[in-house]
Amino acid sequence: MILSSIKNDYLVKCYFIFSEQTNYYYVMEFVGGGDLKLLLDKYNMQNIMVVKMLIAEMVLAFDYLHSIQIYHRDVKPENILITETVYNY
């Protein structure tokens, strides 16, 4: 219920969650750019504007989450989704 109530431009929308006996399934907004690890592996991050934009958006996302008392305990590049607009810079 918490995930589906979060409304922020810098966070992926979660529409609903369902489960069976051993698995949980998240129905989330499609983010076509992949994750930050893929971006770091695929491209040389020398474009300073892209790096600044990514850092700024992550700071805004975490600031919002912290303001509503949500703390992510598994922050790593694989868990940060990137929109395809990053590739246009």
Contacts in CASP RR format, 6 or more apart in sequence:
PFRMAT RR
TARGET T0000
AUTHOR 0000-0000-0000
METHOD contacts of the structure
MODEL  1
MILSSIKNDYLVKCYFIFSEQTNYYYVMEFVGGGDLKLLLDKYNMQNIMV
VKMLIAEMVLAFDYLHSIQIYHRDVKPENILITETVYNY
2 70 0 8 1.000
3 14 0 8 1.000
3 17 0 8 1.000
3 26 0 8 1.000
4 14 0 8 1.000
4 15 0 8 1.000
4 16 0 8 1.000
4 17 0 8 1.000
6 13 0 8 1.000
6 14 0 8 1.000
6 65 0 8 1.000
6 68 0 8 1.000
6 70 0 8 1.000
7 13 0 8 1.000
8 61 0 8 1.000
8 64 0 8 1.000
10 57 0 8 1.000
10 58 0 8 1.000
10 60 0 8 1.000
10 61 0 8 1.000
10 64 0 8 1.000
11 61 0 8 1.000
11 64 0 8 1.000
11 65 0 8 1.000
12 28 0 8 1.000
12 29 0 8 1.000
12 31 0 8 1.000
12 81 0 8 1.000
13 28 0 8 1.000
13 29 0 8 1.000
14 26 0 8 1.000
14 27 0 8 1.000
14 28 0 8 1.000
14 29 0 8 1.000
15 27 0 8 1.000
15 28 0 8 1.000
15 29 0 8 1.000
16 27 0 8 1.000
17 24 0 8 1.000
17 25 0 8 1.000
17 26 0 8 1.000
17 27 0 8 1.000
18 24 0 8 1.000
18 25 0 8 1.000
18 27 0 8 1.000
19 25 0 8 1.000
31 81 0 8 1.000
31 82 0 8 1.000
31 83 0 8 1.000
32 83 0 8 1.000
32 84 0 8 1.000
33 39 0 8 1.000
33 81 0 8 1.000
33 82 0 8 1.000
33 83 0 8 1.000
33 84 0 8 1.000
33 86 0 8 1.000
33 87 0 8 1.000
34 81 0 8 1.000
34 82 0 8 1.000
35 77 0 8 1.000
35 78 0 8 1.000
35 79 0 8 1.000
35 80 0 8 1.000
35 81 0 8 1.000
35 82 0 8 1.000
36 54 0 8 1.000
36 77 0 8 1.000
36 78 0 8 1.000
36 80 0 8 1.000
36 81 0 8 1.000
36 82 0 8 1.000
37 76 0 8 1.000
37 77 0 8 1.000
37 78 0 8 1.000
38 82 0 8 1.000
39 45 0 8 1.000
39 82 0 8 1.000
39 86 0 8 1.000
40 77 0 8 1.000
45 51 0 8 1.000
47 89 0 8 1.000
49 89 0 8 1.000
50 86 0 8 1.000
50 89 0 8 1.000
53 86 0 8 1.000
53 89 0 8 1.000
54 82 0 8 1.000
54 86 0 8 1.000
58 80 0 8 1.000
62 72 0 8 1.000
65 71 0 8 1.000
65 72 0 8 1.000
72 79 0 8 1.000
END
